[in-house]
Amino acid sequence: PEVLNKGIDRKSIETFLILLAPFAPHFAEELWETIGHSDSIFKEKWPEHTPSLVESEVAKIAIQINGRLRGILELSKEVPQEEVVKEAKALAGVAKHLRSKQIKKIIFVPEKIVNFVVSN
């Protein structure tokens, strides 16, 4: 891409000015002409976003024991279930509640929750 001053590419500046135009129309129009456009900035199409760029690669996973929240883990969405369960058991707030309890069942919902069903 064509680079203007200090490493900012032309496309980024144009997108910024289009987004700025409704808030500072005279200023945006002036800058639009300064970078070489002859038509009005208001004739440009509104930029479209790319959903994959705004998605987080980290999931916040609620850790529960018998349905009660005991901690939150922030892990990559790519981490397998076994690793999530291992990390969950290592949390201080979870470990103290699991001590001397038998885990009957582990309910795992990817990228959402891990619920340990325990008995006394």
Contact map, one row per residue, 1 for C-alpha under 8 A:
111000001110000000000000000000000000000000000000000000000000000000000000000000000000000000000000000000000000000000000000
111100001110000000000000000000000000000000000000000000000000000000000000000000000000000000000000000000000000000000000000
111111111100000000000000000000000000000000000000000000000000000000000000000000000000000000000000000000000000000000000000
011111111100000000000000000000000000000000000000000000000000000000000000000000000000000000000000000000000000000000000000
001111110000000000000000000000000000000000000000000000000000000000000000000000000000000000000000000000000000000000000000
001111110000000000000000000000000000000000000000000000000000000000000000000000000000000000000000000000000000000000000000
001111111000000000000000000000000000000000000000000000000000000000000000000000000000000000000000000000000000000000000000
001111111101100000000000000000000000000000000000000000000000000000000000000000000000000000000000000000000000000000000000
111100111111100000000000000000000000000000000000000000000000000000000000000000000000000000000000000000000000000000000000
111100011111110000000000000000000000000000000000000000000000000000000000000000000000000000000000000000000000000000000000
110000001111111000000000000000000000000000000000000000000000000000000000000000000000000000000000000000000000000000000000
000000011111111100000000000000000000000000000000000000000000000000000000000000000000000000000000000000000000000000000000
000000011111111110000000000000000000000000000000000000000000000000000000000000000000000000000000000000000000000000000000
000000000111111111000000000000010000000000000000000000000000000000000000000000000000000000000000000000000000000000000000
000000000011111111100000000000000000000000000010000000000000000000000000000000000000000000000000000000000000000000000000
000000000001111111110000000000000000000000000000000000000000000000000000000000000000000000000000000000000000000000000000
000000000000111111111000000100110000000000000000000000000000000000000000000000000000000000000000000000000000000000000000
000000000000011111111100000100000000000011010110000000000000000000000000000000000000000000000000000000000000000000000000
000000000000001111111100000000000000000000000110000000000000000000000000000000000000000000000000000000000000000000000000
000000000000000111111111100100000000000000000000000000000000000000000000000000000000000000000000000000000000000000000000
000000000000000011111111111110000000000011000000000000000000000000000000000000000000000000000000000000000000000000000000
000000000000000001111111100000000000000000000000000000000000000000000000000000000000000000000000000000000000000000000000
000000000000000000011111100000000000000000000000000000000000000000000000000000000000000000000000000000000000000000000000
000000000000000000011111111100000000000000000000000000000000000000000000000000000000000000000000000000000000000000000000
000000000000000000011111111110000000000000000000000000000000000000000000000000000000000000000000000000000000000000000000
000000000000000000001001111111000000000000000000000000000000000000000000000000000000000000000000000000000000000000000000
000000000000000000001001111111100000000000000000000000000000000000000000000000000000000000000000000000000000000000000000
000000000000000011011001111111110000000010000000000000000000000000000000000000000000000000000000000000000000000000000000
000000000000000000001000111111111000000110000000000000000000000000000000000000000000000000000000000000000000000000000000
000000000000000000000000011111111100000000000000000000000000000000000000000000000000000000000000000000000000000000000000
000000000000000010000000001111111110000000000000000000000000000000000000000000000000000000000000000000000000000000000000
000000000000010010000000000111111111100110000000000000000000000000000000000000000000000000000000000000000000000000000000
000000000000000000000000000011111111110000000000000000000000000000000000000000000000000000000000000000000000000000000000
000000000000000000000000000001111111100000000000000000000000000000000000000000000000000000000000000000000000000000000000
000000000000000000000000000000111111100000000000000000000000000000000000000000000000000000000000000000000000000000000000
000000000000000000000000000000011111110000000000000000000000000000000000000000000000000000000000000000000000000000000000
000000000000000000000000000000011111111100000000000000000000000000000000000000000000000000000000000000000000000000000000
000000000000000000000000000000001001111100000000000000000000000000000000000000000000000000000000000000000000000000000000
000000000000000000000000000000000000111110100000000000000000000000000000000000000000000000000000000000000000000000000000
000000000000000000000000000010010000111111110000000000000000000000000000000000000000000000000000000000000000000000000000
000000000000000001001000000110010000001111110000000000000000000000000000000000000000000000000000000000000000000000000000
000000000000000001001000000000000000000111111000000000000000000000000000000000000000000000000000000000000000000000000000
000000000000000000000000000000000000001111111000000000000000000000000000000000000000000000000000000000000000000000000000
000000000000000001000000000000000000000111111100000000000000000000000000000000000000000000000000000000000000000000000000
000000000000000000000000000000000000000001111110000000000000000000000000000000000000000000000000000000000000000000000000
000000000000000001100000000000000000000000011111000000000000000000000000000000000000000000000000000000000000000000000000
000000000000001001100000000000000000000000001111100000000000000000000000000000000000000000000000000000000000000000000000
000000000000000000000000000000000000000000000111110000000000000000000000000000000000000000000000000000000000000000000000
000000000000000000000000000000000000000000000011111000000000000000000000000000000000000000000000000000000000000000000000
000000000000000000000000000000000000000000000001111111000000000000000000000000000000000000000000000000000000000000000000
000000000000000000000000000000000000000000000000111111100000000000000000000000000000000000000000000000000000000000000000
000000000000000000000000000000000000000000000000011111100000000000000000000000000000000000000000000000000000000000000000
000000000000000000000000000000000000000000000000011111100000000000000000000000000000000000000000000000000000000000000000
000000000000000000000000000000000000000000000000011111110000000000000000000000000000000000000000000000000000000000000000
000000000000000000000000000000000000000000000000001111111000000000000000000000000000000000000000000000000000000000000000
000000000000000000000000000000000000000000000000000001111110000000000000000000000000000000000000000000000000000000000000
000000000000000000000000000000000000000000000000000000111110000000000000000110000000000000000000000000000000000000000000
000000000000000000000000000000000000000000000000000000011111000000000000011110000000000000000000000000000000000000000000
000000000000000000000000000000000000000000000000000000011111100000000000111110000000000000000000000000000000001100000000
000000000000000000000000000000000000000000000000000000000111110000000001111000000000000000000000000000000000001100000000
000000000000000000000000000000000000000000000000000000000011111000000001111000000000000000000000000000000000001111000000
000000000000000000000000000000000000000000000000000000000001111100001111100000000000000000000000000000000000000111000000
000000000000000000000000000000000000000000000000000000000000111110001111100000000000000100000100000000000000000011100000
000000000000000000000000000000000000000000000000000000000000011111111110000000000000000000000100000000000000000011110000
000000000000000000000000000000000000000000000000000000000000001111111100000000000000000000000100100000000000000000111100
000000000000000000000000000000000000000000000000000000000000000111110000000000000000000000000000000000000000000000111100
000000000000000000000000000000000000000000000000000000000000000111111000000000000000000000000000000000000000000000111000
000000000000000000000000000000000000000000000000000000000000000111111100000000000000000000000000000000000000000000000000
000000000000000000000000000000000000000000000000000000000000011110111110000000000000000000000000000000000000000000000000
000000000000000000000000000000000000000000000000000000000000011110011111000000000000000000001100000000000000000000000000
000000000000000000000000000000000000000000000000000000000000011100001111100000000000000000101100000000000000000000000000
000000000000000000000000000000000000000000000000000000000001111000000111110000000000000000000000000000000000000000000000
000000000000000000000000000000000000000000000000000000000011111000000011111000000000001100000000000000000000000000000000
000000000000000000000000000000000000000000000000000000000111100000000001111100000000000000000000000000000000000000000000
000000000000000000000000000000000000000000000000000000000111100000000000111110100001000000000000000000000000000000000000
000000000000000000000000000000000000000000000000000000001110000000000000011111100000000000000000000000000000000000000000
000000000000000000000000000000000000000000000000000000001110000000000000001111100000000000000000000000000000001000000000
000000000000000000000000000000000000000000000000000000000000000000000000000111110000000000000000000000000000000000000000
000000000000000000000000000000000000000000000000000000000000000000000000001111111011000000000000000000000000000000000000
000000000000000000000000000000000000000000000000000000000000000000000000000001111111000000000000000000000000000000000000
000000000000000000000000000000000000000000000000000000000000000000000000000000111111100000000000000000000001010000000000
000000000000000000000000000000000000000000000000000000000000000000000000000000011111110000000000000000000000000000000000
000000000000000000000000000000000000000000000000000000000000000000000000000000111111111000000000000000000000000000000000
000000000000000000000000000000000000000000000000000000000000000000000000001000111111111100000000000000000000000000000000
000000000000000000000000000000000000000000000000000000000000000000000000000000001111111110000000000000000000000001000000
000000000000000000000000000000000000000000000000000000000000000000000000000000000111111111000000000000000000000000000000
000000000000000000000000000000000000000000000000000000000000000000000000100000000011111111100000000000000000000000000000
000000000000000000000000000000000000000000000000000000000000001000000000100000000001111111100100000000000000000001000000
000000000000000000000000000000000000000000000000000000000000000000000000000000000000111111100110010000000000000000000000
000000000000000000000000000000000000000000000000000000000000000000000000000000000000011111110110000000000000000000000000
000000000000000000000000000000000000000000000000000000000000000000000010000000000000001111111110000000000000000000000000
000000000000000000000000000000000000000000000000000000000000000000000000000000000000000001111111000000000000000000000000
000000000000000000000000000000000000000000000000000000000000000000000110000000000000000000111111100000000000000000000000
000000000000000000000000000000000000000000000000000000000000001110000110000000000000000111111111110000000000000000000000
000000000000000000000000000000000000000000000000000000000000000000000000000000000000000011111111111000000000000000000000
000000000000000000000000000000000000000000000000000000000000000000000000000000000000000000011111111000000000000000000000
000000000000000000000000000000000000000000000000000000000000000010000000000000000000000000001111111010000000000000000000
000000000000000000000000000000000000000000000000000000000000000000000000000000000000000010000111111111100000000000000100
000000000000000000000000000000000000000000000000000000000000000000000000000000000000000000000011111110000000000000000000
000000000000000000000000000000000000000000000000000000000000000000000000000000000000000000000000011111000000000000000001
000000000000000000000000000000000000000000000000000000000000000000000000000000000000000000000000111111100000000000000111
000000000000000000000000000000000000000000000000000000000000000000000000000000000000000000000000010111110000000000000111
000000000000000000000000000000000000000000000000000000000000000000000000000000000000000000000000010011111100000000011110
000000000000000000000000000000000000000000000000000000000000000000000000000000000000000000000000000001111100000000011110
000000000000000000000000000000000000000000000000000000000000000000000000000000000000000000000000000000111110000000011100
000000000000000000000000000000000000000000000000000000000000000000000000000000000000000000000000000000111111000001111000
000000000000000000000000000000000000000000000000000000000000000000000000000000000000000000000000000000001111100011111000
000000000000000000000000000000000000000000000000000000000000000000000000000000001000000000000000000000000111110111100000
000000000000000000000000000000000000000000000000000000000000000000000000000000000000000000000000000000000011111111000000
000000000000000000000000000000000000000000000000000000000000000000000000000000001000000000000000000000000001111110000000
000000000000000000000000000000000000000000000000000000000011100000000000000010000000000000000000000000000000111110000000
000000000000000000000000000000000000000000000000000000000011110000000000000000000000000000000000000000000001111111000000
000000000000000000000000000000000000000000000000000000000000111100000000000000000000000000000000000000000011111111100000
000000000000000000000000000000000000000000000000000000000000111100000000000000000000100100000000000000000111100111110000
000000000000000000000000000000000000000000000000000000000000001111100000000000000000000000000000000000000111000011111000
000000000000000000000000000000000000000000000000000000000000000111100000000000000000000000000000000000111110000001111100
000000000000000000000000000000000000000000000000000000000000000011100000000000000000000000000000000000111110000000111110
000000000000000000000000000000000000000000000000000000000000000011000000000000000000000000000000010011111000000000011111
000000000000000000000000000000000000000000000000000000000000000000000000000000000000000000000000000011110000000000001111
000000000000000000000000000000000000000000000000000000000000000000000000000000000000000000000000000111000000000000000111
